Amino acid sequence: MAFNNTASTNKRATMNGLASRRLIPLVWAIVAGIIAGGSAFPTRAQSLDRVRRVAAADIQGEVIDTSPNGIDLENRNGTTKIPIESIREVLFGKEPEELKSARTLLLRKDGAGALDQLDKIKPADKEGLTKNIQTELAFVHAAATARKALATGEGLAGGQKAVTDFVTTFPRSHHLYDMQELLGTVLARQGKIAEAAAAYGSLAKGPPVIEVRAATLKADLLSGQQKYAEAIREYEAAAKAATRIEGESGKRAKLGTELGRARCLTRLGKAADALVASQGMLKDADPGDSESLARIFGVLGDAQRAIGDKDRDAIISFLTIDMVHNLLPEEHAEALFNLVELWDKTNNPERAREARQDLETTYPDSPWTKKLRAAKAS
């Protein structure tokens, strides 16, 4: 909430006495703290835990319990149970700034950057940290180790071990489902398909949104094996289950199934159907949801390229990712790869060179960069 600076200045001018003038900054700080939902005193507010929710305002208090299905947060209004599907991020009071930065990078799947941030935390700064913060440090380190391995293709066994150790050590973490998914992804990258399916299957024990996610991930595995028709059936079944979930969580779960289905349609030579599906997703998308838009434009551009006479439309789709919705490394790298090929195809060698340079400089270890280098070498 913003205050009217002119009004507040006039109000201060009408007050008499040195004591009143000295109290004003504290009063305004107290009011701001109350409005923000925290404590009445600024120093106290800074020590509160904060839960950032998917489709609701942040809520502050003290995290008193965590589980795979959600967290319990206590504040002046009592105890609030927050389900896992509505949690975007949890920030713990008094956690090191480097941990916050590392978690932000991790959300963007930048494992190497997250690990660099964690390395900046001095041993002395780790002393006296709460159990919740220590668990959060362990989570970010394990997940970042796996993400770095996925990005480079190196150290995958180490990434698998890091995630497995976290899941075993912290079975009541609110990150458990995310880590089981990450474990499945690392296993799949190593070609351990049956083990990956088992890891994804463990998510089916969760609430409905997590169940749909499990089904979508299993469909992704089929797609990765080029079993596109089977994958589409699984995506459609998952989408049907997602329609029974209310609110933003249900919309996001359904979007994941629709994206996978559209990719498979393109691979089956039904790019026109994938194009229609992608355009429908764009129409329904939240203009402020940059991550979802990046994924949708990626699928749309993929379909446009496959149709054959829509290269210019595909360039616009991939440029939209590159210039606007570029926070997701995997989607951004894929867009740059496609732009290199499309600019070459449409006789724009300078633009192709720029896109290639951006890809190789920004994502040197990406599979898309390696694919581009391999194509150039041949």
URJOBEL-V765425 format. One record per pair of residues at least 12 apart in sequence whose ideal C-beta (glycine too) atoms are under 8 Angstrom apart, sorted by the first residue. I is the first residue (numbers start at 1). J is the second residue. D is the distance in Angstrom with one decimal. If there is no record, write none. Layout:
# URJOBEL-V765425
I;J;D  I;J;D
This chain:
# URJOBEL-V765425
1;35;5.3  3;28;7.7  8;28;7.5  12;24;5.8  29;42;4.9  30;42;7.6  33;45;4.6  36;60;7.2  37;57;7.8  37;58;7.4  37;59;6.6  37;60;5.1  37;75;7.6  38;60;4.8  45;60;7.5  46;93;6.9  46;94;7.7  47;93;4.1  47;94;5.4  48;60;4.5  48;61;6.2  48;62;6.9  48;75;7.8  48;93;5.0  49;61;6.3  49;62;5.7  49;63;4.7  49;73;6.8  49;90;6.8  49;91;6.8  49;92;5.2  49;93;5.2  49;132;7.5  50;90;7.4  50;91;4.6  50;93;7.7  51;63;7.7  51;71;7.0  51;73;6.0  51;82;5.7  51;87;6.1  51;89;7.8  51;90;5.4  51;91;7.9  52;87;7.5  52;88;4.5  52;89;4.4  52;90;7.4  52;91;7.1  53;82;7.1  53;86;5.2  53;87;6.3  53;88;6.0  54;85;7.5  54;86;5.2  54;87;7.2  54;88;5.2  54;248;5.5  54;249;6.7  54;252;7.6  55;86;7.1  55;247;6.4  55;248;3.8  55;249;7.7  56;86;6.8  59;73;6.4  59;75;7.5  59;80;6.5  59;82;7.3  60;75;6.3  61;73;4.4  61;74;5.3  61;75;3.1  61;76;8.0  61;80;7.2  62;74;5.1  62;75;7.1  62;93;7.8  63;90;6.8  63;92;7.0  63;132;5.7  64;79;7.1  66;132;7.4  66;135;7.9  66;172;5.9  66;173;6.1  66;174;4.6  67;172;5.3  67;174;6.8  68;84;6.7  68;171;7.8  68;172;7.0  68;173;7.2  68;174;6.7  68;176;4.0  68;177;5.8  68;206;6.6  69;83;6.7  69;84;5.3  69;206;6.5  69;207;6.1  70;82;5.3  70;83;4.5  70;84;4.7  70;87;7.2  70;174;6.8  71;84;7.9  71;87;7.1  71;90;6.8  71;174;5.3  83;207;6.5  84;174;6.1  84;177;6.8  84;206;7.3  84;207;6.9  84;210;7.2  85;207;6.0  85;209;4.0  85;210;6.9  85;249;4.5  86;249;6.6  87;174;6.8  89;103;7.1  89;107;7.2  90;136;7.8  90;174;6.8  92;130;7.0  92;132;5.3  92;133;5.0  92;136;6.1  94;129;7.9  94;130;7.6  94;133;7.4  95;129;7.7  95;133;4.9  95;136;6.7  96;121;5.2  96;125;5.7  96;126;8.0  96;133;7.9  98;117;4.7  98;118;6.4  98;120;4.7  98;121;4.9  99;117;7.5  99;118;7.2  99;121;7.0  99;133;7.3  99;136;6.5  99;137;6.2  99;140;6.6  101;117;4.6  102;114;4.2  102;115;7.5  102;117;3.8  102;118;5.1  102;140;5.1  102;144;6.8  103;136;7.6  103;140;5.6  105;117;6.5  105;144;7.8  106;140;5.7  106;143;5.7  106;144;5.5  106;147;6.6  108;327;5.8  108;328;6.7  108;329;6.4  109;147;5.4  109;150;7.9  109;151;7.4  109;328;7.0  109;329;5.3  109;330;6.5  110;147;7.2  110;151;8.0  110;329;6.3  111;143;7.4  111;144;4.2  111;145;6.7  111;146;6.9  111;147;2.9  111;148;3.4  111;149;7.4  111;150;7.3  111;151;6.1  112;144;7.7  112;148;4.8  112;151;6.9  114;140;6.0  114;143;7.8  114;144;3.8  114;147;7.2  115;141;7.2  115;144;4.8  115;145;6.9  115;148;6.4  118;137;7.1  118;140;6.4  118;141;5.8  118;144;7.1  121;137;7.8  135;170;5.7  135;173;6.1  138;166;6.0  138;169;7.2  138;170;6.7  139;166;6.2  139;170;7.3  139;173;6.5  139;175;4.9  139;179;7.3  141;162;7.4  142;162;4.2  142;163;5.5  142;165;6.8  142;166;4.0  142;179;7.2  143;162;8.0  143;163;7.1  143;166;7.7  143;175;7.6  143;178;7.5  143;179;6.7  143;182;6.1  145;158;6.5  145;159;5.3  145;162;4.2  145;163;7.9  146;159;3.6  146;160;7.2  146;162;5.9  146;163;5.0  146;182;5.4  146;183;7.8  146;185;7.9  146;186;5.3  147;159;7.7  147;182;7.7  149;186;6.8  150;185;6.7  150;186;6.5  150;189;6.0  151;329;7.3  151;363;7.9  151;365;5.3  151;366;6.6  152;365;4.1  153;189;7.6  153;365;7.4  153;367;7.0  153;370;7.8  156;186;5.9  156;189;5.9  156;190;5.2  157;190;7.5  159;186;5.1  160;183;6.8  160;186;4.8  160;187;6.6  160;190;7.3  163;179;5.5  163;182;5.5  163;183;4.6  163;186;6.4  164;183;6.4  166;179;5.7  167;179;5.3  167;180;6.5  167;183;6.7  177;203;5.5  177;206;5.5  177;210;5.4  177;213;7.7  180;199;5.6  180;200;7.5  180;202;5.1  180;203;5.7  181;199;7.5  181;200;6.8  181;203;6.4  181;213;7.2  181;217;6.4  183;199;4.6  184;196;4.4  184;197;7.5  184;198;8.0  184;199;3.5  184;200;4.4  184;217;6.3  187;199;6.0  188;221;6.2  188;224;6.6  193;221;6.2  193;225;7.0  196;221;6.2  197;218;6.0  197;221;5.9  200;214;5.4  200;217;4.1  200;218;5.5  200;221;7.2  201;214;6.3  201;218;7.2  202;214;7.8  203;217;7.3  208;241;7.2  208;244;7.1  208;245;5.2  209;245;5.8  209;249;4.7  209;250;7.2  209;252;7.9  209;253;5.2  211;241;6.9  212;238;5.2  212;241;5.2  212;242;4.8  212;245;7.0  212;253;4.3  212;254;7.9  212;256;7.7  212;257;7.3  213;253;6.5  213;256;7.0  215;234;6.3  215;237;6.5  215;238;3.8  215;241;6.8  215;257;7.9  216;234;7.9  216;235;6.9  216;238;5.0  216;253;7.6  216;256;4.8  216;257;5.3  216;260;6.3  218;234;6.1  219;231;4.7  219;232;7.9  219;234;3.6  219;235;4.7  219;238;6.4  219;257;7.4  219;260;5.6  220;260;6.0  222;234;6.2  223;260;6.2  223;263;6.6  223;264;5.6  223;267;7.7  226;267;7.3  228;264;4.2  228;267;4.9  228;268;5.1  229;264;7.8  229;268;6.9  231;260;6.8  231;261;7.9  231;264;5.1  232;261;5.5  232;264;4.9  232;265;7.2  232;268;7.8  235;257;4.6  235;258;7.6  235;260;4.8  235;261;4.1  235;264;7.1  236;257;7.4  236;261;6.6  238;253;7.8  238;256;7.9  238;257;4.5  239;254;5.5  239;257;4.0  239;258;6.5  239;261;7.3  242;254;3.9  242;257;6.2  251;284;7.9  252;292;7.4  255;281;6.6  255;285;8.0  255;292;6.0  255;295;7.8  255;296;7.9  258;277;6.4  258;281;5.7  259;281;7.3  259;295;5.5  259;296;7.0  259;299;5.4  261;277;6.9  262;274;4.3  262;277;4.5  262;278;5.5  262;281;7.6  262;299;4.8  262;303;6.8  263;299;5.8  263;302;6.6  265;277;6.9  265;303;7.7  266;299;7.8  266;302;5.5  266;303;5.0  266;306;4.9  269;306;7.9  271;303;4.6  271;304;7.8  271;306;3.8  271;307;4.8  272;303;7.8  272;307;6.4  274;299;7.0  274;302;7.5  274;303;3.9  274;306;7.6  275;300;7.0  275;303;4.4  275;304;6.6  275;307;6.7  275;310;8.0  278;296;6.1  278;299;5.1  278;300;3.9  278;303;5.8  279;300;7.1  281;296;4.8  281;299;7.6  282;296;5.5  282;297;7.7  282;300;6.9  290;324;7.4  290;325;4.6  290;327;6.1  291;325;7.5  291;327;6.6  291;328;5.8  293;320;7.9  293;324;7.9  293;325;4.9  294;321;5.2  294;325;3.9  294;326;7.3  294;327;7.2  294;328;5.1  294;331;4.4  294;332;7.3  295;328;7.5  295;331;6.0  297;317;4.7  297;318;7.3  297;320;5.1  297;321;5.1  297;325;6.6  297;335;7.7  298;317;7.6  298;318;7.7  298;321;6.3  298;331;5.1  298;334;6.0  298;335;6.4  300;317;4.9  301;314;4.6  301;317;3.5  301;318;4.7  301;321;7.7  301;335;7.1  301;338;6.1  302;338;7.9  304;317;6.2  305;338;6.8  305;342;7.3  311;342;5.7  311;345;6.1  311;346;6.0  312;346;7.1  314;338;6.9  314;342;6.0  315;339;6.8  315;342;5.1  315;343;7.4  315;346;7.2  318;335;4.2  318;336;7.8  318;338;4.8  318;339;5.0  318;342;7.0  319;335;7.9  319;339;6.9  321;335;3.9  322;335;5.2  322;336;6.3  322;339;6.5  322;355;7.7  322;358;7.7  329;363;6.2  329;366;7.2  330;366;7.7  332;362;7.6  332;363;7.5  333;359;6.3  333;362;7.6  333;363;4.4  333;366;4.2  333;367;7.9  333;368;4.3  333;369;6.8  334;368;5.5  336;355;5.3  336;356;7.9  336;358;5.5  336;359;4.0  336;362;7.6  336;363;7.6  336;368;7.1  337;359;6.2  337;368;4.1  337;369;7.7  337;371;6.6  337;372;5.7  339;351;7.6  339;352;7.5  339;355;4.1  340;352;5.2  340;355;4.6  340;356;4.9  340;359;6.7  340;372;6.2  343;355;6.1  356;372;6.7  359;372;6.4  360;372;7.6  360;373;7.9
